Every structure is written in C-alpha cells, then in structure tokens.
Amino acid sequence: MKVYGDSRSGNCLKVKYVADYLAIAYEWHEIDIMQQESRTEAFLTLNPEGQVPVVDLGEGRVLSQSNAIIQFLAQGSSLLPADKFELACVNQWLFWEQYSHEPYIAVCRFVMEYQGESAAGRELWRVEKGESALDSMEQRLGSQTWLATQGMSVADVSLMAYTRVAHEGGFDLSNRPSIKRWIADCERELNIGVYDRYDGG
C-alpha cells in the first residue's frame, strides 16, 4: 500500500495513525501541497481532485477522502464496530467532522500554519463555527470516554487529528478539560506524543 500525503495535514495523519495502530504496512510518499505537488500530472492521475491523502492499493484500486480511507483500513478491527447501530454512530461523527469541524478548525489552522497569518487573519465566521464545534465535543466528552462507542473508533481518530492541533489555528483548549482528557487518551492508545510530527521517514 502506498500513501500519498502531506505530513502536516490532519487528514493525511488520520491514515497514518490508523495504519500504524493496526500494523498495516505502507510506503509513505510525501506530497508538499504548498509546492503544488498535488497538482502534477502524475498525482492528478491518482486523484483528479488534486487532494491528499490518496491511497494506492495496487491493481488499479485507489482511494481518496480521509474518512473513507480509514474506514476501509479499519474493517474487521476494534476501530470499526460490527453492530449496525454503533457503526451508524461512528458514521454520524465522521460526517459531522467533515461538515461541522474540519472546514473551520482545519482551515483556520491552514491560514496560520501554512500561510503564516496571525489569528486576526482568520475569517470570523469560521472561528465562530470552530468554537461551536469544540463546545459540542466538550459537552459530548463530558459524559462519555469516547465519541461514538464504548471504545476508541475511527470517529475518535478522525476528530482527534485536527483537534489536537487546534491551538495552531488559534483555538484555546485550556477551558475544555474533557477534550484535553480525550486527546491524551487517543494519543496514549495510538502511541503518539503531544508534539509528534511524521517526517516522512
């Protein structure tokens, strides 16, 4: 399996976290999106949308979209429940992540980390939506250990990827103790450190 991704991207790191946790072998191919490496002819052959991550499974089988990829990788594992209702709960959070979380938390982080803007350079409406998403998570995690099921699932991995670096997008987690506890639980389960960054090695 070949994984094409930008190691600074939470969407790409989701794939790494799940593959490493499940001991799935892969080759990491670093794609620097700021250098337009996702817009080359070779990359667009893999994904005409020009987005990372992309997973090449061989024999013409290629997957894009981070949440679809991690669900595929997690089939038959503890990260993806077999029970239909629990699976629907996982999907509920995965869809919520892409609609109500990632467009705000991740985009604000992109503005600051990739484009070098200050917190003042963020769009106010995105900041408000991001704060609302974090408040929803804080409320949910105040009453249960994991987001969707009794154990860690791909829903937790997906939402953890950008939430753990939300401060890089100008969001303050200091007054959200349940999120901080959950991030620590995820990091411990996935064996990743607070300041770890995948270096492509």
SULLIN-V702805 format. One record per helix or strand. SS is the DSSP state (@ for helix, = for strand). FROM is the first residue (numbers start at 1). LEN is the number of residues. Records with the same first field share a line. If there is no record, write none. Layout:
BEGIN
SS: FROM-LEN ; FROM-LEN
END
This chain:
BEGIN
=: 2-4 ; 27-4 ; 54-5 ; 61-4
@: 10-12 ; 33-3 ; 37-3 ; 41-6 ; 66-9 ; 84-31 ; 119-3 ; 124-18 ; 154-10 ; 166-4 ; 177-14
END
